Amino acid sequence: MRFFVQKIKSLKIYKEEKLILKLNDEPCYLVYVGIERDDDNKDLQEIVKNFEDLQIIEEGGRFLKKIKEIKPKLVFVSNITLLANFSKGRINFNSSINSQLAKEIFENLIGLFKNYGYNVFSTDFGSYLEIESLNQGPINFYLTF
């Protein structure tokens, strides 16, 4: 499973030209999720625990706190392009899992974060979206679990 995590200050997400989420001036992390062929529901609890233990919360110019210490708002977006591979310039998604199983894993991942007390927003799995975000820092992390 791959995550691309961005600390953001504001966010707008549109689906079919309709605004479905708007956040302003509140600490938030936008988390793009790519689900790979080898991913499984049984690993989700460990992935959530590892994510929570990441010391990526910036304070005074240093990363001093873990995610679980402040439980920021998390916005999850499924994103198959995190799994892209290129051969001779041609894109492929050979490491991706079938979409039905990926959707199940994605929804279970979101459920676990909610069960752990996080304020979570997620989009419909596989939706085509327009996303406007204002990054802070910029603080971005590419994670593989």
N, C-alpha and C positions, 0 to 999 in steps of 0.2 A: 504494500500500500504506500502510496506517495502523497505527501501533503506539500502544498505551497502555502505558507502562512504569511500574511501581511498585517502589520499593525496599521490600523486606519483611524482617521479622525471623523470622516463622514463617508456615507455610502448611499447610493441609490441603485436599486435593482429593478429593471423593467422586464416584463414577460409579455410578449405580444403587444408591445407598445403601451402597456399599462404598468404604472408604478406599483410594485408589490412590497417594497421595503424602502424606508428612508430613515437614516440615522444621521444625527448632527451632534458634533461635539461631545461624544461619549466614547470612552475607551472600548475598543472592539478589535477583534481579530477576524479577518476574512481568511477562511481556510478552504482552499481548492483541494479536492480529494480525487485521486486516481486509484481505481481498484484493479489489482493485477490478477493474473491467472492463478497464482498460488495463494491468494488471500482466501481466508475462511472465517466464518462466524466465530469459531472457537478461539481465534486469536484476538478478537476485538477488545476483550477486557484488558489484556496485556497492552495493547496499543493505546487504549485510553489512559491507563496508568502511566505508561512511558511518556505520553504527551503531557499529562498533568505534572510530571516531574521535571519537565524542561525548564531550565532557569533562563527564560527569555524575556522576563518582565523588566523593562528598563526603569531605572531610578537614579536620577542624578548623573546620567551619562554612563552608567554601568548596568550590566545585567545582573541584578541581585536577587530577584524573587522568582519563585516557580509559579507556573500557571495556576496551580491549585491554591496558592496563597491568596489570590485576589479574585479568582473565578470570573474573568472578564466575559462580556458578551461574545459569543462565537457564532459566526455566520458561515455555514457550510454550503459549498457549491460542488456538485459532481463535475469532474473535468477529465475526460478521456485523453485530452491532448498532453497531459502530464506523462502519459505512457508512450508517447510517440518515439519511434526509432526511425532512423534514416539509413537507407542503403542506396548508394549512388544518387543521392539527392531525392530519392523517392520515399515518401512517408509510409509507415506501416504501424499498425497497432497490434502486433503479434503477441505482445505480453498482456493484452487486456483479457478480461473474463467475459463470458456471455452476459448480455445486458440484464437479463432477468435475475441472475444470481448477484450481479453487481448492485442492482437496485435493492435487493434484500439486504445485502451486507451494508450498504450505505444507510439504509433506514435503521438497521440495528445499531450501527455506530452512533447515529444521532440520538437514538433512544437511550443508549448508555450514558452519553454526556448529560442528557436531561436527568437521568436517574442519579447522577453524581452531583446534581444541584446547579448545573450551568444554565444560564439564560441562552437558549439556542434558537437560531432561525435557520431553516434549510429550505432550499428550493426543491421543486419537483425534480426527481432524478432524470438526467438527460435532457432537461429543458434548454432551449435556445434562449439566451438572456443577453441583455445589454446591461453592463455594470459600470457605474461611475464611482470611483473611490478616490479619496484623498489620503495618500499614505503619510504616515508620520515617520520621521527619521531620515530616510526611509529605513524601516526595519522589516526585513524579509528573511524567511527561512525556508529552505527546501529540505524536507525530511523524508526518509525512507524507513518504513517499519517492516 
